[in-house]
Amino acid sequence: MSESNPADPKPSDEEWRRTLPADTYQVMRCHGTERAGTSPLNLEHRTGLYRCAACGEALFESATKFDSGTGWPSFYAPLPGAVGVTVDERFGMRRTEVHCARCGGHLGHVFPDGPEPTGERYCMNGVALKFVASGS
């Protein structure tokens, strides 16, 4: 997103506002959450990559996506080095927040109740992701 300085891909707040749709900005910059069941990515079943909606970084392979029944796109593993995590203690609970390792945009949370082989559920906001089908 910060094309002026490729060594530092973290966008300024003004860049986030200018380039992202309002709902994506709210999730990725303000740590918001989209309403469950509203993402078209819940119904996406093609082979491809899920990329960061802000910077385009590849985050998840479609082979790791599963239907968690939660209403958000869910994955059992990110691509190596694609995401970072931090402790989120907002709203009176302790959760593990997931963000894009490249630009720092908030993606969602990871929980220890996913399927094998990892046992993890990366519960992502669809507006924070962009799906690119294989061969596109």
C-alpha positions in Angstrom: 0.0 0.0 0.0 2.8 2.4 0.7 4.3 2.4 -2.8 6.5 5.4 -2.1 8.7 3.4 0.3 8.6 -0.4 -0.5 11.0 -1.0 2.5 8.2 0.1 4.9 4.8 -1.3 3.7 2.9 -0.1 6.8 0.5 2.5 5.4 -0.2 5.8 7.1 -3.7 6.3 8.5 -4.4 8.7 5.7 -3.4 6.0 3.2 -5.7 3.5 4.9 -8.7 6.0 4.7 -8.0 7.0 1.1 -7.6 3.5 -0.3 -9.9 1.2 1.7 -13.7 0.9 1.6 -15.2 2.3 4.9 -16.1 -1.2 6.2 -12.6 -2.5 5.5 -11.0 0.5 7.1 -13.2 0.0 10.2 -12.1 -3.6 10.6 -8.4 -3.4 9.6 -7.5 0.0 11.2 -10.0 0.3 14.1 -10.1 -3.4 15.0 -13.8 -3.7 14.1 -15.7 -6.9 13.3 -18.1 -7.5 10.4 -21.4 -9.0 11.2 -21.4 -12.8 11.1 -22.7 -14.4 8.0 -22.3 -11.3 5.8 -19.1 -12.2 3.9 -19.4 -13.6 0.4 -16.1 -15.4 1.1 -18.1 -17.8 3.4 -19.4 -19.3 0.1 -16.1 -19.3 -1.7 -14.9 -22.8 -2.6 -12.6 -22.3 -5.5 -8.8 -23.1 -5.3 -6.7 -20.0 -4.8 -5.2 -17.6 -2.2 -6.7 -15.3 0.3 -4.7 -12.1 0.4 -4.7 -9.0 2.7 -7.3 -6.5 1.5 -4.9 -3.6 2.3 -1.5 -4.7 0.9 -2.1 -7.8 -1.1 0.1 -10.1 1.0 -0.8 -13.8 0.6 -2.2 -15.0 3.9 -4.1 -18.3 3.5 -4.3 -21.1 0.9 -7.8 -22.2 0.1 -6.9 -25.8 1.1 -6.8 -24.6 4.7 -10.3 -23.1 4.7 -13.1 -24.8 6.5 -16.7 -24.1 7.5 -16.5 -23.4 11.2 -20.2 -22.7 11.5 -19.4 -19.2 13.1 -20.3 -17.1 10.1 -16.8 -15.9 9.3 -14.3 -17.3 6.9 -12.1 -19.7 8.9 -8.8 -21.4 8.2 -6.7 -23.9 10.2 -3.3 -22.4 9.2 -1.8 -19.3 7.6 1.0 -19.3 5.1 4.4 -19.3 6.8 5.3 -15.8 8.1 2.1 -14.2 6.7 0.5 -13.2 9.9 1.4 -11.9 13.4 -0.5 -12.2 16.6 -1.0 -10.0 19.7 -3.0 -10.3 22.9 -6.4 -8.6 22.7 -8.0 -7.9 26.1 -10.7 -5.6 24.9 -14.4 -6.3 25.8 -13.5 -8.0 29.0 -12.0 -11.1 27.4 -8.6 -12.4 26.5 -8.2 -13.3 22.8 -5.4 -13.7 20.3 -5.6 -11.0 17.6 -4.3 -11.8 14.1 -2.8 -9.1 11.8 -1.1 -9.0 8.5 2.6 -9.4 9.1 3.4 -7.0 6.2 1.1 -4.0 6.8 -0.2 -4.7 10.3 -3.9 -4.6 9.3 -6.3 -6.3 11.8 -7.7 -9.5 10.2 -9.5 -11.3 13.1 -8.7 -13.7 15.9 -7.3 -17.2 16.3 -8.8 -19.8 18.7 -7.7 -23.2 19.8 -10.8 -25.0 18.6 -10.1 -25.8 15.0 -9.6 -29.0 13.1 -6.5 -31.1 12.7 -3.8 -30.9 11.7 -3.3 -27.7 13.8 -6.3 -27.5 16.1 -6.5 -23.8 15.4 -9.3 -21.7 14.0 -8.2 -18.5 12.3 -11.5 -16.6 12.3 -11.1 -13.8 9.8 -13.2 -10.8 8.7 -14.1 -11.3 5.1 -13.6 -7.5 4.4 -10.0 -7.8 5.5 -9.4 -10.5 2.8 -9.3 -10.6 -1.0 -9.7 -13.9 -2.7 -7.7 -14.6 -5.9 -8.6 -17.8 -7.7 -5.8 -19.9 -9.1 -5.0 -19.0 -12.7 -6.4 -15.5 -12.3 
